[in-house]
Amino acid sequence: MRRRTVTPGAGLEEVLDDLAAAPAAREEAAAPAPARPRERERERERDRLQTEFAFELPRGYVDDEGQVHRSGTMRLATARDELRPQIDLRVKENPAYLSVVLLSQVITRLGTVTDVHAGIVERMYATDVAFLQDFYRRINSEGHTHAAVTCPLCHGSFEVDLSGGRLGES
């Protein structure tokens, strides 16, 4: 860092102008050569944080009309999502209800249902709720839906996507 002695008067304004111009000059010197539009788009895709994850339920939620909803999306949880159930009276009465409240806050879509609330999660099959709890844990702690597995027969290692497809698929 360079030191300068400034005397009262016009000298101070010159120093302030020099300081204001210096960051812009450093940014221009440090800026990489302009990328082509396609390269810029790829860079943006890489840098973009994935906040919503698609899933497919093993059984599916059956609504009042008898329609089965299997596919859906879940968003990443915020600190508020994890704190809000702690003050919910239903959770205070029954701590097991915490996962119902939490899942109802982070599921953004379930088939054609866009208003997912605790009542919907309550009416899901236990296997679907267990799937969603594991899915929630995976995307919020690991940031993806993939798991490394080993075949018990051939001992080959590979990766599966736990967001699922049809029943029996991964």
Salt bridges, closest charged atoms under 4 A:
ASP18 OD2 - ARG4 NH1 2.96
GLU39 OE2 - ARG36 NH2 3.24
GLU41 OE1 - ARG44 NH1 2.99
GLU45 OE2 - ARG48 NH1 2.76
GLU56 OE2 - ARG166 NH1 3.20
ASP63 OD2 - HIS69 NE2 2.86
ASP64 OD1 - ARG123 NH2 3.43
ASP81 OD2 - ARG75 NH1 2.63
ASP88 OD2 - ARG90 NH2 2.84
ASP134 OD1 - ARG137 NH2 2.64
GLU142 OE2 - ARG137 NH1 3.52
GLU142 OE1 - ARG138 NH1 2.94
